[in-house]
Amino acid sequence: MSGKITFTMIKPDAVADGHIGAILGKISEAGFKIKALKLTQLTVADAKKFYEVHSERPFYGELVQFMSSGPIVAAVLEKDNAVEDFRTTIGATNPAEAAEGTIRKLFARSIGENAVHGSDSDENALMEAQFHFSGREIF
């Protein structure tokens, strides 16, 4: 599946703001096929483990608290060149710098509450998908 899948989460800010449907619509319009999808909530322990790559960074504690603060939508997406194409679809981490029409430009509140997560590599996409979904949940 390498190169053909990516992982995303619609973050607590976008879920709370009622943007699940609109974001899924933008994902579909960009040509991604949804291979797995669920509404769930990360525990603090889950968020710490998922973001442990950032554990030495100053924003880690705030990130963990934010990501465990409310429900998220986790999804595995499929498309050729999935990781790179999805990162283009979501836009820059800072919504003020994101291109017009990108998910973050349209739906993010701030650099910290930026609506969606997108995998940054094929390897991380696979690990992140497996963190949230069992093999029988990905179609």
VEXSETI-682831 format. One record per residue: residue number from 1; residue in three letters; x, y, z of N, C-alpha, C, CB in turn. Coordinates in nm, 4 decimals, decimal comma. Glycine has a CB too. Layout:
<NUM 'ALA' <X Y Z> <X Y Z> <X Y Z> <X Y Z>>;
...
***
This chain:
<1 'MET' <0,0816 -0,1200 0,0000> <0,0000 0,0000 0,0000> <0,0859 0,1262 0,0000> <-0,0928 -0,0001 0,1200>>;
<2 'SER' <0,2167 0,1127 0,0187> <0,3043 0,2288 0,0238> <0,2921 0,3139 -0,1014> <0,4479 0,1851 0,0427>>;
<3 'GLY' <0,2836 0,4457 -0,0806> <0,2713 0,5380 -0,1926> <0,1287 0,5620 -0,2364> <0,3493 0,4875 -0,3074>>;
<4 'LYS' <0,0398 0,4733 -0,1983> <-0,0994 0,4858 -0,2413> <-0,1931 0,5239 -0,1272> <-0,1457 0,3563 -0,3033>>;
<5 'ILE' <-0,1430 0,5237 -0,0026> <-0,2297 0,5621 0,1086> <-0,1687 0,6760 0,1881> <-0,2559 0,4426 0,2001>>;
<6 'THR' <-0,2566 0,7465 0,2565> <-0,2158 0,8431 0,3576> <-0,3149 0,8339 0,4717> <-0,2088 0,9885 0,2998>>;
<7 'PHE' <-0,2779 0,8957 0,5821> <-0,3634 0,8965 0,6995> <-0,3979 1,0413 0,7323> <-0,2944 0,8259 0,8205>>;
<8 'THR' <-0,5203 1,0622 0,7775> <-0,5607 1,1952 0,8232> <-0,6464 1,1838 0,9479> <-0,6370 1,2703 0,7128>>;
<9 'MET' <-0,6461 1,2916 1,0231> <-0,7409 1,3095 1,1324> <-0,8037 1,4461 1,1144> <-0,6720 1,2956 1,2733>>;
<10 'ILE' <-0,9344 1,4504 1,1242> <-1,0028 1,5786 1,1387> <-0,9949 1,6080 1,2878> <-1,1548 1,5753 1,0839>>;
<11 'LYS' <-0,9285 1,7174 1,3218> <-0,8935 1,7471 1,4608> <-1,0129 1,7998 1,5410> <-0,7803 1,8486 1,4650>>;
<12 'PRO' <-0,9981 1,8008 1,6753> <-1,1099 1,8417 1,7617> <-1,1705 1,9778 1,7281> <-1,0642 1,8438 1,9032>>;
<13 'ASP' <-1,0893 2,0745 1,6825> <-1,1446 2,2060 1,6499> <-1,2426 2,1978 1,5339> <-1,0327 2,3039 1,6164>>;
<14 'ALA' <-1,2052 2,1269 1,4288> <-1,2916 2,1166 1,3113> <-1,4149 2,0306 1,3389> <-1,2135 2,0591 1,1938>>;
<15 'VAL' <-1,4003 1,9279 1,4225> <-1,5167 1,8472 1,4617> <-1,6135 1,9348 1,5412> <-1,4730 1,7222 1,5459>>;
<16 'ALA' <-1,5617 2,0081 1,6401> <-1,6463 2,0948 1,7233> <-1,7148 2,2035 1,6414> <-1,5633 2,1589 1,8338>>;
<17 'ASP' <-1,6477 2,2503 1,5377> <-1,7038 2,3567 1,4531> <-1,7999 2,3040 1,3468> <-1,5918 2,4330 1,3857>>;
<18 'GLY' <-1,8219 2,1719 1,3435> <-1,9185 2,1134 1,2508> <-1,8700 2,0982 1,1076> <-2,0402 2,1953 1,2505>>;
<19 'HIS' <-1,7399 2,0835 1,0883> <-1,6839 2,0791 0,9529> <-1,6558 1,9388 0,8986> <-1,5580 2,1569 0,9503>>;
<20 'ILE' <-1,6985 1,8331 0,9674> <-1,6675 1,6975 0,9219> <-1,7148 1,6761 0,7780> <-1,7323 1,5934 1,0151>>;
<21 'GLY' <-1,8393 1,7026 0,7502> <-1,8946 1,6790 0,6165> <-1,8252 1,7601 0,5087> <-2,0416 1,7107 0,6155>>;
<22 'ALA' <-1,8014 1,8875 0,5364> <-1,7362 1,9735 0,4370> <-1,5930 1,9276 0,4095> <-1,7361 2,1197 0,4847>>;
<23 'ILE' <-1,5209 1,8872 0,5151> <-1,3829 1,8403 0,4957> <-1,3814 1,7093 0,4194> <-1,3113 1,8233 0,6309>>;
<24 'LEU' <-1,4693 1,6167 0,4546> <-1,4765 1,4904 0,3793> <-1,5127 1,5174 0,2332> <-1,5804 1,3942 0,4433>>;
<25 'GLY' <-1,5965 1,6173 0,2094> <-1,6307 1,6555 0,0720> <-1,5093 1,7049 -0,0040> <-1,7384 1,7629 0,0718>>;
<26 'LYS' <-1,4256 1,7886 0,0593> <-1,3040 1,8382 -0,0053> <-1,2077 1,7228 -0,0343> <-1,2353 1,9444 0,0832>>;
<27 'ILE' <-1,2003 1,6272 0,0567> <-1,1139 1,5107 0,0370> <-1,1614 1,4307 -0,0840> <-1,1120 1,4215 0,1638>>;
<28 'SER' <-1,2900 1,4088 -0,0913> <-1,3474 1,3354 -0,2048> <-1,3270 1,4104 -0,3358> <-1,4968 1,3104 -0,1820>>;
<29 'GLU' <-1,3511 1,5412 -0,3344> <-1,3319 1,6236 -0,4549> <-1,1884 1,6194 -0,5047> <-1,3718 1,7679 -0,4271>>;
<30 'ALA' <-1,0927 1,5991 -0,4132> <-0,9510 1,5932 -0,4496> <-0,9114 1,4561 -0,5046> <-0,8647 1,6270 -0,3287>>;
<31 'GLY' <-1,0086 1,3654 -0,5143> <-0,9834 1,2365 -0,5772> <-0,9394 1,1254 -0,4839> <-0,8820 1,2533 -0,6800>>;
<32 'PHE' <-0,9513 1,1453 -0,3535> <-0,9140 1,0416 -0,2578> <-1,0308 0,9465 -0,2343> <-0,8684 1,1043 -0,1248>>;
<33 'LYS' <-0,9981 0,8189 -0,2204> <-1,0960 0,7171 -0,1849> <-1,0778 0,6868 -0,0362> <-1,0795 0,5871 -0,2731>>;
<34 'ILE' <-1,1861 0,6878 0,0379> <-1,1795 0,6575 0,1807> <-1,1731 0,5068 0,1988> <-1,3014 0,7171 0,2567>>;
<35 'LYS' <-1,0655 0,4609 0,2630> <-1,0426 0,3175 0,2861> <-1,0811 0,2761 0,4281> <-0,8958 0,2826 0,2602>>;
<36 'ALA' <-1,0842 0,3718 0,5212> <-1,1251 0,3483 0,6598> <-1,1656 0,4827 0,7178> <-1,0100 0,2812 0,7446>>;
<37 'LEU' <-1,2644 0,4802 0,8098> <-1,3159 0,6047 0,8660> <-1,3816 0,5761 1,0000> <-1,4163 0,6721 0,7692>>;
<38 'LYS' <-1,3494 0,6593 1,1015> <-1,4201 0,6460 1,2294> <-1,4134 0,7741 1,3101> <-1,3621 0,5311 1,3106>>;
<39 'LEU' <-1,5198 0,7967 1,3852> <-1,5270 0,9036 1,4842> <-1,4821 0,8414 1,6155> <-1,6731 0,9665 1,4948>>;
<40 'THR' <-1,3830 0,9025 1,6784> <-1,3272 0,8469 1,8016> <-1,2694 0,9607 1,8841> <-1,2183 0,7391 1,7711>>;
<41 'GLN' <-1,2171 0,9292 1,9994> <-1,1488 1,0309 2,0798> <-1,0200 0,9710 2,1339> <-1,2398 1,0823 2,1964>>;
<42 'LEU' <-0,9111 1,0437 2,1181> <-0,7824 1,0015 2,1711> <-0,7790 1,0262 2,3214> <-0,6666 1,0758 2,1005>>;
<43 'THR' <-0,7280 0,9300 2,3967> <-0,6977 0,9538 2,5367> <-0,5676 1,0338 2,5416> <-0,6862 0,8188 2,6174>>;
<44 'VAL' <-0,5333 1,0870 2,6576> <-0,4055 1,1561 2,6720> <-0,2916 1,0595 2,6390> <-0,3893 1,2134 2,8159>>;
<45 'ALA' <-0,3012 0,9355 2,6861> <-0,1968 0,8352 2,6574> <-0,1862 0,8080 2,5072> <-0,2265 0,7034 2,7328>>;
<46 'ASP' <-0,3017 0,7970 2,4393> <-0,3014 0,7761 2,2938> <-0,2325 0,8923 2,2230> <-0,4456 0,7597 2,2408>>;
<47 'ALA' <-0,2682 1,0140 2,2611> <-0,2116 1,1327 2,1966> <-0,0612 1,1411 2,2216> <-0,2813 1,2604 2,2477>>;
<48 'LYS' <-0,0183 1,1079 2,3431> <0,1253 1,1077 2,3730> <0,1984 1,0084 2,2838> <0,1500 1,0738 2,5212>>;
<49 'LYS' <0,1422 0,8897 2,2696> <0,2069 0,7870 2,1878> <0,2063 0,8267 2,0397> <0,1364 0,6510 2,2068>>;
<50 'PHE' <0,0937 0,8749 1,9904> <0,0825 0,9108 1,8490> <0,1816 1,0213 1,8123> <-0,0608 0,9556 1,8164>>;
<51 'TYR' <0,1977 1,1187 1,9008> <0,2840 1,2342 1,8734> <0,4200 1,2257 1,9434> <0,2137 1,3612 1,9156>>;
<52 'GLU' <0,4613 1,1055 1,9861> <0,5871 1,0945 2,0606> <0,7081 1,1431 1,9809> <0,6092 0,9511 2,1027>>;
<53 'VAL' <0,7003 1,1436 1,8488> <0,8086 1,1970 1,7661> <0,8351 1,3443 1,7991> <0,7745 1,1814 1,6165>>;
<54 'HIS' <0,7349 1,4132 1,8522> <0,7475 1,5551 1,8876> <0,7714 1,5766 2,0381> <0,6217 1,6303 1,8447>>;
<55 'SER' <0,7991 1,4713 2,1124> <0,8037 1,4806 2,2588> <0,9078 1,5785 2,3118> <0,8306 1,3457 2,3162>>;
<56 'GLU' <1,0111 1,6061 2,2379> <1,1139 1,7011 2,2825> <1,0837 1,8450 2,2415> <1,2487 1,6606 2,2270>>;
<57 'ARG' <0,9802 1,8635 2,1640> <0,9475 1,9984 2,1161> <0,8642 2,0739 2,2196> <0,8715 1,9913 1,9819>>;
<58 'PRO' <0,8766 2,2059 2,2214> <0,8070 2,2841 2,3253> <0,6542 2,2785 2,3166> <0,8507 2,4277 2,3172>>;
<59 'PHE' <0,6002 2,2478 2,2006> <0,4546 2,2449 2,1838> <0,3923 2,1095 2,2146> <0,4194 2,2843 2,0437>>;
<60 'TYR' <0,4723 2,0096 2,2505> <0,4239 1,8725 2,2679> <0,3089 1,8625 2,3689> <0,5384 1,7831 2,3122>>;
<61 'GLY' <0,3258 1,9187 2,4878> <0,2217 1,9103 2,5904> <0,0914 1,9736 2,5456> <0,2687 1,9763 2,7176>>;
<62 'GLU' <0,1015 2,0890 2,4836> <-0,0170 2,1579 2,4323> <-0,0833 2,0767 2,3218> <0,0202 2,2975 2,3801>>;
<63 'LEU' <-0,0024 2,0165 2,2348> <-0,0551 1,9329 2,1261> <-0,1306 1,8125 2,1822> <0,0594 1,8854 2,0337>>;
<64 'VAL' <-0,0714 1,7461 2,2791> <-0,1350 1,6294 2,3413> <-0,2679 1,6689 2,4051> <-0,0415 1,5664 2,4472>>;
<65 'GLN' <-0,2697 1,7794 2,4798> <-0,3936 1,8242 2,5443> <-0,5004 1,8572 2,4399> <-0,3665 1,9473 2,6334>>;
<66 'PHE' <-0,4612 1,9282 2,3355> <-0,5565 1,9650 2,2308> <-0,6126 1,8419 2,1602> <-0,4899 2,0574 2,1290>>;
<67 'MET' <-0,5245 1,7501 2,1215> <-0,5699 1,6345 2,0438> <-0,6544 1,5371 2,1255> <-0,4509 1,5617 1,9867>>;
<68 'SER' <-0,6453 1,5448 2,2574> <-0,7299 1,4592 2,3422> <-0,8488 1,5352 2,4008> <-0,6468 1,3993 2,4555>>;
<69 'SER' <-0,8711 1,6580 2,3560> <-0,9745 1,7444 2,4140> <-1,1156 1,7187 2,3617> <-0,9393 1,8866 2,3886>>;
<70 'GLY' <-1,1281 1,6430 2,2544> <-1,2594 1,6174 2,1971> <-1,2498 1,5142 2,0865> <-1,3212 1,7466 2,1439>>;
<71 'PRO' <-1,3624 1,4776 2,0282> <-1,3625 1,3764 1,9231> <-1,2816 1,4194 1,8007> <-1,5048 1,3453 1,8820>>;
<72 'ILE' <-1,2298 1,3182 1,7325> <-1,1608 1,3360 1,6051> <-1,2221 1,2388 1,5049> <-1,0060 1,3128 1,6196>>;
<73 'VAL' <-1,1982 1,2622 1,3784> <-1,2327 1,1654 1,2751> <-1,1017 1,1159 1,2174> <-1,3258 1,2276 1,1639>>;
<74 'ALA' <-1,0771 0,9868 1,2279> <-0,9571 0,9249 1,1725> <-0,9935 0,8607 1,0393> <-0,8967 0,8195 1,2712>>;
<75 'ALA' <-0,9037 0,8702 0,9422> <-0,9328 0,8129 0,8108> <-0,8059 0,7696 0,7394> <-1,0086 0,9130 0,7250>>;
<76 'VAL' <-0,8176 0,6630 0,6652> <-0,7139 0,6184 0,5729> <-0,7656 0,6506 0,4336> <-0,6805 0,4636 0,5897>>;
<77 'LEU' <-0,6826 0,7175 0,3563> <-0,7199 0,7624 0,2225> <-0,6300 0,6972 0,1185> <-0,7115 0,9159 0,2121>>;
<78 'GLU' <-0,6867 0,6740 0,0000> <-0,6101 0,6115 -0,1070> <-0,6132 0,6966 -0,2333> <-0,6639 0,4716 -0,1363>>;
<79 'LYS' <-0,4970 0,7059 -0,2958> <-0,4815 0,7766 -0,4226> <-0,3352 0,7596 -0,4624> <-0,5229 0,9305 -0,4113>>;
<80 'ASP' <-0,3048 0,7591 -0,5898> <-0,1649 0,7613 -0,6304> <-0,1002 0,8860 -0,5726> <-0,1508 0,7576 -0,7855>>;
<81 'ASN' <0,0245 0,8721 -0,5263> <0,0984 0,9852 -0,4696> <0,0223 1,0470 -0,3512> <0,1239 1,0921 -0,5780>>;
<82 'ALA' <-0,0369 0,9612 -0,2689> <-0,1317 1,0035 -0,1658> <-0,0757 1,1040 -0,0667> <-0,1799 0,8847 -0,0915>>;
<83 'VAL' <0,0411 1,0779 -0,0103> <0,0939 1,1659 0,0940> <0,1155 1,3068 0,0400> <0,2255 1,1099 0,1502>>;
<84 'GLU' <0,1875 1,3176 -0,0696> <0,2180 1,4500 -0,1251> <0,0917 1,5221 -0,1723> <0,3167 1,4370 -0,2413>>;
<85 'ASP' <0,0035 1,4500 -0,2412> <-0,1198 1,5130 -0,2885> <-0,2082 1,5591 -0,1726> <-0,1972 1,4162 -0,3774>>;
<86 'PHE' <-0,2120 1,4794 -0,0641> <-0,2963 1,5205 0,0482> <-0,2382 1,6426 0,1178> <-0,3123 1,4055 0,1483>>;
<87 'ARG' <-0,1072 1,6481 0,1306> <-0,0459 1,7646 0,1944> <-0,0731 1,8909 0,1131> <0,1057 1,7435 0,2109>>;
<88 'THR' <-0,0802 1,8781 -0,0179> <-0,1186 1,9914 -0,1023> <-0,2652 2,0270 -0,0785> <-0,0944 1,9591 -0,2519>>;
<89 'THR' <-0,3499 1,9269 -0,0647> <-0,4931 1,9475 -0,0423> <-0,5212 2,0180 0,0903> <-0,5661 1,8140 -0,0458>>;
<90 'ILE' <-0,4441 1,9846 0,1942> <-0,4716 2,0455 0,3246> <-0,4077 2,1829 0,3399> <-0,4228 1,9547 0,4350>>;
<91 'GLY' <-0,2956 2,2075 0,2733> <-0,2311 2,3382 0,2828> <-0,1317 2,3477 0,3963> <-0,3341 2,4444 0,2990>>;
<92 'ALA' <-0,0681 2,4617 0,4064> <0,0351 2,4874 0,5071> <-0,0206 2,4739 0,6481> <0,0947 2,6267 0,4879>>;
<93 'THR' <0,0674 2,4358 0,7420> <0,0291 2,4219 0,8827> <-0,0325 2,5509 0,9360> <0,1507 2,3830 0,9676>>;
<94 'ASN' <0,0242 2,6623 0,8990> <-0,0293 2,7922 0,9391> <-0,1360 2,8321 0,8372> <0,0844 2,9013 0,9486>>;
<95 'PRO' <-0,2627 2,8366 0,8775> <-0,3689 2,8679 0,7811> <-0,3522 3,0043 0,7137> <-0,5026 2,8630 0,8502>>;
<96 'ALA' <-0,2834 3,0967 0,7794> <-0,2591 3,2285 0,7186> <-0,1671 3,2167 0,5964> <-0,1970 3,3250 0,8223>>;
<97 'GLU' <-0,0864 3,1095 0,5928> <0,0055 3,0864 0,4817> <-0,0467 2,9820 0,3837> <0,1403 3,0435 0,5345>>;
<98 'ALA' <-0,1591 2,9199 0,4135> <-0,2147 2,8144 0,3287> <-0,2743 2,8733 0,2014> <-0,3213 2,7344 0,4052>>;
<99 'ALA' <-0,2626 2,7982 0,0937> <-0,3168 2,8421 -0,0351> <-0,4695 2,8496 -0,0287> <-0,2725 2,7462 -0,1484>>;
<100 'GLU' <-0,5248 2,9404 -0,1058> <-0,6711 2,9537 -0,1150> <-0,7329 2,8201 -0,1557> <-0,7105 3,0649 -0,2169>>;
<101 'GLY' <-0,8449 2,7872 -0,0932> <-0,9181 2,6662 -0,1266> <-0,8702 2,5414 -0,0556> <-0,9112 2,6439 -0,2708>>;
<102 'THR' <-0,7563 2,5489 0,0164> <-0,7092 2,4308 0,0896> <-0,7924 2,4130 0,2163> <-0,5579 2,4436 0,1248>>;
<103 'ILE' <-0,7890 2,2920 0,2686> <-0,8690 2,2606 0,3872> <-0,8325 2,3516 0,5049> <-0,8496 2,1135 0,4267>>;
<104 'ARG' <-0,7044 2,3711 0,5277> <-0,6649 2,4554 0,6412> <-0,7014 2,6018 0,6191> <-0,5149 2,4431 0,6660>>;
<105 'LYS' <-0,6919 2,6501 0,4972> <-0,7313 2,7890 0,4693> <-0,8803 2,8074 0,4983> <-0,6997 2,8269 0,3214>>;
<106 'LEU' <-0,9588 2,7067 0,4626> <-1,1039 2,7153 0,4774> <-1,1540 2,6892 0,6194> <-1,1685 2,6185 0,3845>>;
<107 'PHE' <-1,0894 2,5974 0,6931> <-1,1491 2,5478 0,8166> <-1,0650 2,5622 0,9430> <-1,1816 2,4074 0,7991>>;
<108 'ALA' <-0,9364 2,5942 0,9342> <-0,8525 2,6027 1,0539> <-0,8797 2,7301 1,1319> <-0,7051 2,5957 1,0161>>;
<109 'ARG' <-0,8662 2,7214 1,2625> <-0,8800 2,8379 1,3499> <-0,7474 2,9119 1,3638> <-0,9314 2,7955 1,4881>>;
<110 'SER' <-0,6370 2,8352 1,3690> <-0,5050 2,8927 1,3966> <-0,3978 2,7904 1,3602> <-0,4922 2,9353 1,5465>>;
<111 'ILE' <-0,2724 2,8275 1,3785> <-0,1627 2,7344 1,3521> <-0,1699 2,6120 1,4442> <-0,0278 2,8054 1,3695>>;
<112 'GLY' <-0,2161 2,6303 1,5669> <-0,2284 2,5206 1,6620> <-0,3551 2,4393 1,6438> <-0,2235 2,5739 1,8010>>;
<113 'GLU' <-0,4618 2,5043 1,6046> <-0,5908 2,4385 1,5813> <-0,6156 2,4456 1,4310> <-0,7093 2,5070 1,6641>>;
<114 'ASN' <-0,5436 2,3581 1,3590> <-0,5381 2,3704 1,2132> <-0,6218 2,2678 1,1372> <-0,3970 2,3593 1,1687>>;
<115 'ALA' <-0,7275 2,2212 1,1996> <-0,8351 2,1426 1,1371> <-0,8010 1,9981 1,1035> <-0,8775 2,2095 1,0136>>;
<116 'VAL' <-0,6844 1,9706 1,0459> <-0,6547 1,8341 1,0009> <-0,5074 1,7990 1,0201> <-0,6929 1,8174 0,8539>>;
<117 'HIS' <-0,4857 1,6712 1,0383> <-0,3517 1,6134 1,0371> <-0,3354 1,5412 0,9044> <-0,3286 1,5159 1,1591>>;
<118 'GLY' <-0,2168 1,5452 0,8491> <-0,1856 1,4673 0,7302> <-0,0486 1,4047 0,7452> <-0,1918 1,5545 0,6037>>;
<119 'SER' <-0,0358 1,2768 0,7126> <0,0935 1,2084 0,7214> <0,1981 1,2817 0,6395> <0,0815 1,0628 0,6738>>;
<120 'ASP' <0,3238 1,2743 0,6870> <0,4316 1,3446 0,6172> <0,5234 1,2527 0,5367> <0,5136 1,4208 0,7163>>;
<121 'SER' <0,4963 1,1218 0,5392> <0,5761 1,0274 0,4609> <0,4954 0,8991 0,4409> <0,7124 0,9970 0,5314>>;
<122 'ASP' <0,5355 0,8199 0,3433> <0,4686 0,6913 0,3204> <0,4817 0,6017 0,4435> <0,5279 0,6204 0,1961>>;
<123 'GLU' <0,5995 0,6022 0,5057> <0,6234 0,5186 0,6235> <0,5332 0,5611 0,7389> <0,7712 0,5262 0,6661>>;
<124 'ASN' <0,5243 0,6911 0,7637> <0,4380 0,7391 0,8716> <0,2914 0,7158 0,8406> <0,4622 0,8867 0,8969>>;
<125 'ALA' <0,2521 0,7265 0,7151> <0,1126 0,7001 0,6781> <0,0726 0,5586 0,7186> <0,0918 0,7200 0,5264>>;
<126 'LEU' <0,1586 0,4640 0,6907> <0,1293 0,3247 0,7248> <0,1253 0,3057 0,8768> <0,2344 0,2307 0,6619>>;
<127 'MET' <0,2232 0,3615 0,9470> <0,2254 0,3487 1,0944> <0,1040 0,4157 1,1570> <0,3545 0,4104 1,1523>>;
<128 'GLU' <0,0686 0,5342 1,1091> <-0,0448 0,6066 1,1649> <-0,1759 0,5354 1,1357> <-0,0492 0,7482 1,1101>>;
<129 'ALA' <-0,1902 0,4805 1,0167> <-0,3105 0,4038 0,9831> <-0,3235 0,2828 1,0747> <-0,3071 0,3588 0,8355>>;
<130 'GLN' <-0,2121 0,2134 1,0983> <-0,2137 0,0948 1,1840> <-0,2350 0,1313 1,3307> <-0,0834 0,0171 1,1685>>;
<131 'PHE' <-0,1995 0,2516 1,3715> <-0,2239 0,2979 1,5077> <-0,3739 0,3081 1,5339> <-0,1558 0,4341 1,5318>>;
<132 'HIS' <-0,4492 0,3530 1,4345> <-0,5923 0,3802 1,4518> <-0,6850 0,2694 1,4033> <-0,6269 0,5053 1,3807>>;
<133 'PHE' <-0,6377 0,1849 1,3128> <-0,7249 0,0845 1,2518> <-0,6596 -0,0528 1,2510> <-0,7613 0,1254 1,1095>>;
<134 'SER' <-0,7403 -0,1553 1,2750> <-0,6926 -0,2925 1,2573> <-0,6993 -0,3238 1,1078> <-0,7781 -0,3957 1,3420>>;
<135 'GLY' <-0,6318 -0,4271 1,0667> <-0,6328 -0,4671 0,9263> <-0,7724 -0,4920 0,8712> <-0,5503 -0,5903 0,9087>>;
<136 'ARG' <-0,8620 -0,5436 0,9551> <-0,9981 -0,5723 0,9074> <-1,0855 -0,4487 0,8959> <-1,0644 -0,6705 0,9991>>;
<137 'GLU' <-1,0343 -0,3332 0,9398> <-1,1089 -0,2083 0,9298> <-1,0704 -0,1239 0,8080> <-1,0886 -0,1278 1,0547>>;
<138 'ILE' <-0,9667 -0,1665 0,7382> <-0,9199 -0,0922 0,6204> <-0,9603 -0,1714 0,4966> <-0,7635 -0,0688 0,6245>>;
<139 'PHE' <-1,0336 -0,1055 0,4084> <-1,0882 -0,1741 0,2907> <-1,0246 -0,1267 0,1617> <-1,2375 -0,1540 0,2832>>;
***
